[in-house]
Amino acid sequence: MTATTCPTPPRRRLNSLLAGLALGLLSSTVGSAAMLDVEKDELKFGFIKLTDMAPLAIAYELGYFEDEGLYVTLEPQANWKVLLDGVITGSLDGAHMLAGQPLAATIGYGTEAHIVTPFSMDLNGNGITVSNAVWELMKPHLEMDADGKPVHPISAAALKPVIEDFDIEGRPFNLGMVFPVSTHNYELRYWLAAGGISPGYYSPEDVSGQIAADAYLSVTPPPQMPSTLEAGTIDGYAVGEPWNQAAVFKKIGVPVITDYEIWKNNPEKVFGITAEFAETNPNTTLAITKALIRAAKWLDEDDNANRAEAVEILSRSEYVGADAEVIAASMTGTFEFEAGDVRDVPDFNVFYRYFATYPYYSDAVWYLTQMRRWGQVAEDMPESWYDEVAKSVYKPDIYLEAARLLVEEGLVEEADFPWDSTGYREPTAEFIDGVTYDGTQPNAYIDSLPIGLKTGDSVVGAEVVAAAN
């Protein structure tokens, strides 16, 4: 992959020219804004071509990295595995990551490495799309409103008879997701299971995730989702934007649900670095986090007033490289489902409000519960294990230290951060099935879910073996 190269934007040139003056003014008016003595100033960060890489692009384009004395190269990666391997080997200093990647790597599911995150990149931002043919088969099972439009959220129960018909005809029902430990995989599985459909299980011997499955999930890189759907290789997919809206614009598929409807304000991507990088470069890590916090604030401030400019930036080939119209369809407060069915979804992409950038332990625990639910964690684990893994990966202490520096510099508000948080959100039932999630009670939560492994269950061969009563 070729590194991102682009002319230095006027705003960044201005920032560079006035950096010294600005720092001097800040020091004298709003407290000390002395630049951190960073251990490493030339950095390379990886990303996948998705709209939620926006904090990286904005921190680069608006000069926030340079304000911290960092000279960053942003480099798109072919897929999530290549990206993770780049961070582990050190060819990348950090990256826009799936929230499950640092956790899975740290517990040794897949490539083992201790990855940490001091910054959560966003909330929401994903959707589930089905082919036009599948959509037509789902329609008779949908509730319609007075205008003849589907009532949302759409339950996977409307998909269940379609999958049953496929099975009768001897056809597998295939769905794409972006990576085995991706948010998309777990959200797709959650939606299917809430509708009575088994998405399959993993075992130590069979990592396909298709054991005892009603629908067969497999990996497809995000930018390839629309073309793979159009080719008929898959019947639907779960992915981040702009690749759901791309299906609408290409007239090849229909987004049926957003992840906001599956779990309101769910955590999405994180910025990942190795634990070794964070320990060896503590000031650099703080500087990176400061720049990303400022970028996230810019993306959400004044009721998303900057989103049009963000769309233009992201549409460039060195970033997402999709048509601005396609990116804007979800990033500026609306979301198009069936062609012409445009609905207001102001929180489809959240980068800063609702403490979006704080790395909550409870977010990490939820991902770990889903790994156990579907067999990626093969054995029961005590409550303490979930807490220990979350605290070894998610680093709110670094985040709050960076935030404190920004408050002292007058660049953000004190009220923007959850200073007194334990790292665990309050229990929430804002899921499509209404099940309550309490991050401090992971095993009870797993046992409360209708489909999935329970305490004592295991996967042996091609079967789920329930615990003996």
C-alpha positions in Angstrom: 0.0 0.0 0.0 1.3 3.4 -0.9 1.5 6.0 1.9 -1.0 8.9 1.8 0.5 11.9 0.0 -1.3 15.1 -0.6 -0.5 18.8 -0.8 -0.2 20.6 2.5 -3.6 22.2 3.0 -3.7 26.0 3.6 -5.1 25.5 7.1 -2.1 23.2 8.0 0.4 25.6 6.4 -1.2 28.4 8.5 -1.0 26.3 11.6 2.7 25.5 11.0 3.6 29.1 10.4 1.7 30.4 13.5 2.4 27.5 15.8 5.0 29.3 17.9 2.9 32.5 18.2 -0.2 30.5 19.1 1.6 28.5 21.8 3.0 31.7 23.2 -0.4 33.4 23.3 -2.0 30.3 24.9 0.7 30.1 27.5 0.1 33.7 28.6 -3.8 33.6 28.4 -5.2 30.2 29.3 -2.4 28.5 31.1 0.6 26.5 30.1 0.4 25.0 26.6 4.0 24.0 26.4 4.4 21.3 23.7 5.0 17.9 25.2 8.6 16.6 24.8 7.5 13.7 22.5 9.8 10.7 22.3 9.0 10.0 18.6 7.7 12.7 16.3 7.6 11.0 12.9 4.7 8.5 12.9 2.8 6.3 10.5 -0.8 5.4 11.2 -2.9 2.9 9.3 -6.6 3.0 8.5 -9.3 1.2 6.5 -11.4 3.2 4.0 -14.4 3.9 6.2 -16.0 7.2 7.3 -15.2 6.5 11.0 -11.5 6.9 10.3 -12.4 10.6 10.2 -10.7 11.7 13.5 -7.3 10.7 11.9 -8.0 12.6 8.7 -9.2 15.7 10.5 -6.3 15.7 13.0 -4.0 15.6 10.0 -5.8 18.1 7.7 -6.5 20.7 10.5 -2.9 20.5 11.8 -3.8 19.1 15.2 -1.0 16.5 15.0 1.5 19.2 14.0 0.3 21.3 16.9 1.6 18.6 19.1 4.9 18.3 17.4 3.9 15.2 15.5 4.6 14.6 11.8 2.2 11.9 10.7 1.7 9.8 7.6 -1.7 8.2 7.1 -1.6 5.0 5.1 -4.7 3.0 4.0 -4.5 -0.8 4.6 -5.8 -3.6 2.4 -7.8 -5.3 5.2 -8.0 -5.5 9.0 -5.5 -8.4 9.4 -2.9 -6.5 7.4 -3.5 -3.4 9.6 -3.2 -5.4 12.8 -0.1 -7.1 11.7 1.4 -3.7 10.8 0.9 -2.4 14.3 2.2 -5.6 15.9 5.4 -5.7 13.8 6.0 -1.9 14.1 5.6 -1.0 10.5 2.7 1.1 11.7 2.9 3.1 14.9 -0.8 2.9 15.5 -4.1 2.5 13.7 -7.8 2.9 13.4 -8.9 -0.5 14.7 -12.0 -2.6 15.2 -12.7 -2.5 19.0 -12.4 -6.2 19.2 -8.9 -6.3 17.7 -6.9 -5.1 20.7 -8.9 -7.4 23.0 -8.6 -10.5 20.8 -4.9 -10.0 20.3 -4.3 -9.5 24.0 -6.1 -12.7 25.0 -4.4 -14.6 22.2 -7.4 -15.1 19.8 -5.6 -15.0 16.5 -2.2 -13.3 16.5 -1.2 -12.7 20.1 0.1 -9.3 21.1 -0.6 -6.8 23.9 -2.5 -3.9 22.1 -4.0 -1.0 24.1 -6.3 1.9 23.3 -6.3 5.3 24.9 -9.0 6.6 22.6 -12.4 5.4 21.4 -13.0 6.8 17.9 -16.8 6.9 17.6 -20.2 5.5 18.4 -22.6 3.8 15.9 -21.8 4.1 12.2 -22.7 0.6 10.9 -25.6 -1.0 9.1 -26.9 -4.3 7.7 -27.7 -4.5 4.0 -29.5 -7.2 2.1 -29.7 -7.8 -1.7 -32.7 -6.5 -3.6 -33.9 -10.0 -4.1 -33.8 -10.8 -0.3 -35.5 -7.5 0.5 -38.4 -8.4 -1.7 -38.7 -11.8 0.1 -38.6 -10.0 3.5 -41.3 -7.5 2.6 -44.3 -9.7 3.2 -43.1 -10.2 6.7 -42.7 -6.6 7.6 -45.0 -4.2 9.5 -45.8 -1.2 7.4 -46.8 2.3 8.5 -49.6 4.4 7.1 -47.4 5.6 4.3 -46.5 2.1 3.2 -43.0 2.3 4.6 -41.5 -0.3 6.9 -41.7 0.3 10.7 -38.3 0.5 12.2 -36.3 -1.1 13.7 -36.7 -4.2 11.5 -36.4 -7.4 13.3 -34.4 -10.3 11.9 -37.6 -12.3 12.5 -38.6 -11.0 9.0 -35.6 -12.6 7.6 -36.1 -16.0 9.3 -38.7 -17.4 6.8 -36.5 -16.3 3.9 -33.6 -18.3 5.3 -35.9 -21.3 5.9 -37.0 -21.2 2.3 -33.3 -21.1 1.2 -32.7 -24.2 3.4 -35.6 -26.0 1.8 -34.2 -25.3 -1.6 -30.8 -26.5 -0.5 -29.2 -23.1 -0.7 -27.0 -21.6 2.0 -27.8 -18.1 3.1 -24.5 -16.2 3.1 -23.7 -12.9 4.9 -20.6 -10.9 4.8 -18.9 -9.2 7.8 -15.5 -7.6 7.9 -13.5 -9.6 10.5 -14.1 -12.3 13.0 -13.6 -10.0 16.0 -15.3 -7.0 14.4 -18.2 -5.0 15.8 -20.0 -5.9 12.6 -19.7 -9.6 13.3 -21.1 -9.2 16.8 -23.8 -6.8 15.8 -24.9 -9.0 12.9 -25.0 -12.0 15.2 -26.9 -10.1 17.9 -29.5 -9.0 15.3 -29.9 -12.4 13.9 -30.1 -14.1 17.3 -32.7 -11.6 18.5 -34.8 -12.7 15.5 -34.5 -16.4 16.3 -31.7 -17.1 13.8 -28.5 -18.9 14.8 -25.4 -17.2 13.3 -23.2 -20.2 14.2 -20.4 -20.9 16.7 -16.6 -21.0 16.8 -14.6 -23.7 18.4 -10.8 -24.1 19.0 -10.8 -26.6 16.1 -13.2 -24.8 13.7 -12.7 -21.0 13.5 -15.2 -20.6 10.6 -17.9 -19.4 13.0 -20.4 -21.5 11.1 -21.0 -24.5 13.4 -24.7 -25.1 13.8 -25.5 -22.0 11.8 -28.8 -21.1 10.1 -27.0 -18.2 8.2 -23.4 -18.5 7.2 -21.2 -15.5 8.0 -17.8 -15.0 6.3 -15.2 -12.2 6.0 -15.3 -9.7 3.1 -13.2 -6.4 3.3 -15.4 -3.4 3.6 -14.8 -1.7 0.2 -15.5 -5.0 -1.5 -18.9 -5.5 0.1 -21.1 -3.9 -2.6 -19.3 -5.8 -5.5 -19.5 -9.1 -3.6 -23.2 -8.6 -3.1 -23.7 -7.6 -6.7 -21.9 -10.8 -7.8 -24.3 -12.9 -5.8 -21.5 -14.4 -3.6 -23.3 -13.1 -0.5 -26.9 -12.3 0.2 -26.3 -9.4 2.6 -23.6 -7.9 4.8 -22.8 -5.9 7.9 -20.4 -3.0 7.4 -19.6 0.6 8.2 -20.2 3.5 6.0 -20.2 4.5 3.2 -20.6 0.9 2.0 -24.3 0.5 3.0 -25.2 3.7 1.2 -23.2 2.6 -1.7 -25.6 -0.3 -2.2 -28.5 2.1 -2.3 -26.7 4.4 -4.9 -25.8 1.4 -7.0 -29.3 0.0 -6.7 -28.0 -3.4 -5.7 -29.3 -3.6 -2.1 -31.3 -2.2 0.8 -30.0 -1.4 4.3 -32.5 -2.9 6.7 -31.2 -1.7 10.0 -28.5 0.5 11.5 -26.4 -0.5 14.5 -27.9 2.5 16.3 -31.2 0.6 16.2 -29.5 -2.7 17.4 -27.7 -1.0 20.3 -28.2 2.7 20.8 -24.9 4.6 20.9 -22.8 1.4 20.7 -19.0 1.8 20.8 -17.3 1.3 17.4 -13.7 1.8 16.4 -10.7 2.5 18.6 -7.2 3.9 18.1 -4.8 1.0 18.8 -1.1 1.0 19.7 1.1 -1.7 21.2 1.5 -1.6 25.0 5.3 -1.4 24.3 4.7 1.8 22.2 2.7 3.4 25.0 5.2 2.5 27.7 8.2 3.6 25.6 6.6 6.8 24.3 4.3 8.1 27.0 4.4 11.7 25.9 3.9 10.8 22.2 0.9 8.7 23.3 -0.5 11.7 25.1 0.1 14.0 22.2 -1.6 11.6 19.8 -4.6 11.4 22.1 -4.8 15.2 22.4 -4.9 15.6 18.7 -7.6 13.0 18.2 -9.8 14.5 21.0 -9.6 17.8 19.2 -10.5 16.2 15.9 -13.5 14.4 17.4 -14.7 17.7 19.0 -14.5 19.5 15.6 -16.5 16.7 13.9 -19.4 17.1 16.4 -19.3 20.7 17.4 -22.2 23.1 16.7 -24.6 20.3 15.9 -22.4 18.7 13.3 -21.9 22.0 11.5 -18.5 20.8 10.2 -19.8 17.6 8.6 -20.0 19.0 5.1 -16.3 19.9 5.2 -15.5 16.5 6.7 -17.4 14.8 3.9 -15.3 16.7 1.3 -12.1 15.6 3.0 -13.1 12.0 3.4 -14.2 11.7 -0.2 -10.6 12.3 -1.4 -8.8 9.3 -2.8 -6.2 9.3 -0.1 -8.9 8.7 2.6 -12.2 6.9 1.9 -12.3 7.7 -1.8 -16.1 7.4 -2.2 -18.3 9.9 -3.8 -19.1 12.8 -1.5 -22.8 12.3 -2.1 -22.6 8.7 -0.8 -20.6 9.7 2.3 -23.0 12.6 3.0 -26.0 10.3 2.8 -25.2 8.9 6.3 -22.7 11.4 7.8 -24.8 14.6 7.7 -27.8 13.4 9.9 -29.8 11.2 7.6 -29.8 7.6 6.4 -31.4 6.2 3.3 -32.8 2.7 3.6 -34.9 1.6 0.6 -34.4 4.0 -2.3 -36.2 7.2 -1.4 -36.8 6.2 2.2 -34.6 8.8 3.8 -34.9 9.1 7.6 -33.4 11.5 10.1 -30.7 9.7 12.1 -28.7 12.6 13.7 -26.6 10.2 15.8 -25.7 7.8 13.1 -22.1 9.0 13.4 -21.1 10.3 16.9 -17.5 11.3 17.4 -17.5 13.4 20.6 -20.8 13.9 22.4 -22.1 11.4 24.9 -18.4 10.9 26.0 -17.9 9.0 22.8 -14.1 9.2 22.9 -13.7 7.9 26.5 -12.5 4.2 26.5 -15.0 2.6 28.8 -14.1 -0.8 30.4 -17.7 -1.8 30.0 -17.4 -1.4 26.2 -14.5 -3.8 26.3 -16.4 -6.3 28.5 -19.3 -6.3 26.1 -17.1 -7.4 23.2 -15.6 -10.1 25.5 -19.1 -11.4 26.3 -19.8 -11.8 22.6 -16.6 -13.7 22.1 -17.7 -16.1 24.8 -21.3 -16.2 23.6 -20.2 -17.5 20.2 -17.3 -19.7 21.3 -14.3 -17.6 20.4 -13.6 -17.8 24.2 -14.0 -21.5 24.5 -14.4 -21.8 28.3 -16.2 -20.1 31.1 -14.3 -17.2 32.6 -14.8 -15.6 36.0 -16.1 -12.1 36.3 -12.6 -10.9 37.3 -11.2 -12.1 34.0 -13.4 -9.7 32.0 -12.5 -6.8 34.2 -8.8 -7.6 34.1 -8.7 -7.9 30.3 -10.6 -4.7 29.9 -8.3 -2.8 32.2 -5.2 -4.2 30.4 -6.4 -2.9 27.1 -8.5 0.2 27.6 -6.6 3.1 29.1 -8.9 5.9 30.3 -6.1 7.2 32.6 -4.1 8.2 29.5 -7.2 9.6 27.9 -8.1 11.8 30.9 -4.5 13.0 31.3 -4.6 14.2 27.6 -8.0 15.7 28.2 -6.8 17.6 31.3 -4.0 19.1 29.3 -6.5 20.3 26.7 -8.7 21.8 29.3 -5.8 23.7 30.8 -5.0 25.0 27.3 -8.5 26.2 26.9 -9.2 24.0 23.9 -12.0 21.9 25.4 -14.5 22.2 28.2 -14.2 20.6 31.6 -17.8 19.2 31.2 -16.8 17.3 28.1 -15.3 14.5 30.1 -16.4 11.9 32.7 -13.7 12.7 35.2 -15.3 10.6 38.0 -16.2 7.6 36.0 -15.3 4.1 37.3 -14.9 3.1 33.6 -18.2 1.3 33.6 -21.3 2.7 32.1 -24.6 2.4 33.8 -26.6 -0.7 32.9 -28.6 -0.3 29.7 -31.5 -2.1 28.0 -31.3 0.0 24.8 -30.9 -3.0 22.6 -33.2 -4.3 19.9 -34.3 -7.2 22.1 -34.5 -5.1 25.3 -32.1 -7.3 27.2 -30.2 -5.4 30.0 -26.4 -5.2 29.8 -24.5 -4.6 33.0 -20.7 -4.6 32.3 -20.0 -5.6 36.0 -22.1 -8.8 35.6 -20.8 -10.4 32.3 -21.7 -14.0 33.1 -25.2 -13.2 34.1 -25.6 -11.1 30.9 -24.3 -14.0 28.8 -26.8 -16.4 30.4 -29.7 -13.9 29.8 -29.3 -14.0 26.1 -31.7 -16.3 24.2 -29.3 -17.9 21.7 -25.6 -18.5 22.4 -23.4 -20.4 24.8 -24.3 -20.3 28.5 -22.4 -21.0 31.6 -20.8 -24.5 31.3 -21.7 -24.8 27.6 -19.1 -25.8 25.0 -18.8 -26.6 21.3 -17.6 -30.1 20.5 -17.2 -31.1 16.9 -20.2 -29.7 15.0 -22.5 -29.5 18.1 -23.1 -27.2 21.0 -23.0 -29.3 24.2 -25.1 -27.8 27.0 -23.9 -27.9 30.6 -25.2 -30.8 32.6 -28.0 -29.7 35.0 
